[in-house]
Amino acid sequence: KAILHAIDRESIIKNIVGEGAEMLNTICTPSQVGCTDEGAPVYKYDPELAKKLLAEAGYPNGFDIDIVAYRERNQTEAIINYLQAVGIRAKLNFLQYAAMRDMIRAGKASLTHQTWGSNLVNDVSASTPVYFAFGNDDVTRDPKVRELLDKGDVTIDSAARNAAYKEALTMIADPAYAAPLWSLPVYYVASKDVNFKPYPDELVRFWDMSWK
């Protein structure tokens, strides 16, 4: 929770991430079916509260920690600067994705900065369970969260699905199992001589493109 309160997400979005990014308060993307932050705590930027929480946790002088990342290095470095300001001295280990993934799965990563996309499936079932349903990348292994995500994954009734995911997302947010940051905008550049249409799922459909 101290880490969440230490990061000024609004400033990072404005100055680094760029226009089109959305701040996230739960581990899902707002456009996804089943994604909601209703009822979940919002960890606003509050460095003094972060310091207070660190002191209450037994770290009045902060602590040293390693952080692993694999992309958007400028964003990770901004996060590190904010952590440093409250006494969390994070040392960056910047790796290729596969190396970072193996390190996390082996339990050798203390803190990570990652991204995940659900590709063509704009649904919570395509992203949140990857990190919280006892798969290889789940480091918290909360059985109640897994139960709720599993229920949402196999339920057809939309109201019941949304209720299950809402409870699961809140249970992830309350103890701060993870730090939701922001969605990543996608920018495209094309020649004025090309007929090109961008899509929100990040996939470039070359078969739709043609010369004018």
C-alpha positions in Angstrom: 0.0 0.0 0.0 2.9 2.3 0.7 4.3 1.6 -2.8 0.9 2.5 -4.3 0.6 5.8 -2.4 4.2 6.7 -3.3 3.6 6.7 -7.1 2.2 9.8 -8.8 0.4 8.0 -11.6 -1.3 11.1 -12.9 2.1 12.8 -13.5 3.6 9.8 -15.1 0.6 9.4 -17.5 0.7 13.1 -18.4 4.5 13.4 -18.8 5.6 10.0 -20.0 2.9 7.5 -20.9 1.0 9.9 -23.1 -2.5 10.8 -24.3 -4.9 7.9 -24.5 -3.7 6.2 -21.3 -6.2 5.5 -18.6 -5.4 5.2 -14.9 -6.3 1.8 -13.5 -7.5 1.1 -10.0 -8.1 -2.6 -10.5 -6.1 -5.3 -12.4 -8.1 -5.1 -15.6 -8.7 -2.6 -18.5 -11.9 -0.6 -18.2 -13.1 -1.6 -21.7 -13.0 -5.3 -20.8 -16.3 -7.0 -20.1 -16.4 -7.7 -16.4 -13.9 -5.0 -15.5 -14.9 -2.6 -12.7 -13.3 -0.6 -9.9 -16.6 -0.1 -8.1 -16.1 -0.8 -4.4 -12.3 -1.2 -4.7 -10.0 1.2 -2.8 -8.3 4.0 -4.7 -4.7 4.5 -3.7 -4.1 8.2 -4.4 -0.7 9.8 -4.6 0.2 10.6 -1.0 4.0 10.3 -0.2 3.5 11.3 3.5 1.0 8.5 3.9 3.4 6.2 2.2 6.1 7.1 4.7 3.6 6.6 7.6 2.7 3.1 6.3 6.3 2.2 5.9 7.0 3.2 9.5 4.0 1.3 10.8 5.3 -1.8 8.9 8.7 -1.5 10.7 10.6 0.4 8.0 10.9 4.0 9.2 14.0 4.4 7.1 12.7 2.6 4.1 14.4 -0.4 2.6 16.4 -1.7 -0.4 14.7 -3.8 -3.0 15.3 -5.1 -6.6 12.8 -4.4 -9.3 12.8 -6.3 -12.6 11.3 -5.0 -15.8 11.4 -5.6 -19.6 9.9 -2.7 -21.5 8.9 1.0 -21.0 12.1 1.6 -19.2 11.4 5.3 -18.8 8.2 4.5 -17.0 10.0 2.0 -14.6 12.6 4.6 -13.9 9.9 7.2 -13.1 8.4 4.7 -10.6 11.8 4.1 -9.1 12.2 7.9 -8.5 8.9 8.1 -6.7 9.8 5.1 -4.6 13.1 6.6 -3.7 11.4 9.8 -2.5 9.7 7.8 0.3 12.7 5.7 1.2 12.1 2.6 -1.0 15.5 2.2 -2.7 14.7 0.1 -5.8 17.5 -1.1 -8.0 16.5 -1.8 -11.6 17.3 -5.1 -13.2 16.2 -4.6 -16.9 15.9 -7.9 -18.7 14.4 -9.6 -21.8 10.9 -10.8 -21.2 11.7 -14.5 -21.0 14.5 -14.0 -18.5 12.3 -11.8 -16.4 9.4 -14.3 -16.5 11.6 -17.2 -15.5 13.0 -15.1 -12.6 9.6 -14.3 -11.3 8.3 -17.9 -11.6 11.4 -19.1 -9.7 10.5 -16.7 -6.8 13.6 -14.6 -7.3 12.0 -11.3 -8.1 11.0 -9.0 -5.2 9.2 -6.4 -7.2 8.3 -6.3 -10.9 6.9 -3.8 -13.5 5.0 -5.7 -16.1 2.3 -5.4 -18.8 -0.3 -7.7 -20.1 -2.7 -7.6 -23.1 -5.7 -9.7 -23.8 -5.3 -9.5 -27.5 -8.6 -10.0 -29.3 -10.5 -11.1 -26.2 -11.7 -7.9 -24.5 -12.8 -9.7 -21.4 -11.4 -10.0 -17.8 -11.1 -13.8 -18.3 -8.3 -13.1 -20.8 -6.0 -11.2 -18.4 -6.7 -11.1 -14.6 -6.6 -14.9 -14.1 -3.1 -15.0 -15.7 -1.8 -13.5 -12.5 -4.4 -14.5 -9.9 -5.8 -18.0 -10.7 -2.9 -20.2 -9.6 -1.1 -20.2 -13.0 2.6 -20.0 -13.3 2.6 -16.2 -12.9 0.5 -16.2 -9.7 2.7 -15.2 -6.8 -0.1 -14.5 -4.3 -2.1 -17.7 -4.6 -5.3 -16.6 -2.8 -7.8 -19.5 -3.0 -10.8 -17.2 -2.6 -9.7 -15.0 -5.5 -9.1 -18.0 -7.7 -12.5 -19.4 -6.8 -14.2 -16.1 -7.8 -12.2 -15.8 -11.1 -13.0 -19.4 -12.0 -16.7 -18.7 -11.3 -16.6 -15.7 -13.6 -14.8 -17.6 -16.3 -17.4 -20.3 -16.6 -20.6 -18.4 -15.8 -22.8 -17.5 -18.7 -25.2 -15.1 -17.0 -23.6 -11.6 -17.4 -24.8 -10.3 -14.0 -23.4 -13.2 -12.1 -20.1 -13.0 -14.1 -19.8 -9.3 -13.3 -20.5 -9.9 -9.6 -17.9 -12.6 -9.4 -15.3 -10.5 -11.1 -16.1 -7.4 -9.1 -15.6 -9.3 -5.8 -12.4 -10.9 -7.1 -11.0 -7.5 -8.3 -11.8 -5.9 -4.9 -10.1 -8.8 -3.0 -7.0 -8.2 -5.1 -7.1 -4.4 -4.5 -7.8 -4.4 -0.8 -4.6 -6.0 0.4 -2.7 -4.5 -2.6 -1.6 -7.8 -4.1 -0.6 -5.7 -7.1 -0.3 -2.1 -8.1 -2.6 -1.2 -11.0 -1.0 1.6 -13.0 -2.3 2.6 -16.4 -3.3 1.3 -19.8 -0.8 1.8 -22.5 -1.8 3.8 -25.6 -0.8 2.6 -29.0 0.5 5.0 -31.6 0.6 4.4 -35.3 2.5 6.2 -38.1 1.6 5.6 -41.7 2.5 7.2 -45.0 -0.2 9.5 -46.4 -0.2 7.3 -49.5 -1.4 4.2 -47.5 -5.0 3.4 -46.6 -4.7 2.4 -43.0 -7.1 2.0 -40.1 -5.9 1.6 -36.5 -7.6 -0.8 -34.2 -7.8 -0.7 -30.4 -6.6 -4.3 -30.0 -3.1 -3.4 -31.1 -3.1 -5.8 -34.1 -2.0 -4.2 -37.4 -4.2 -5.8 -40.2 -1.9 -5.6 -43.2 -4.5 -7.3 -45.3 -6.7 -4.3 -44.9 -4.1 -1.9 -46.0 -3.6 -0.7 -49.6 -1.9 2.0 -51.6 -4.1 5.0 -52.5 
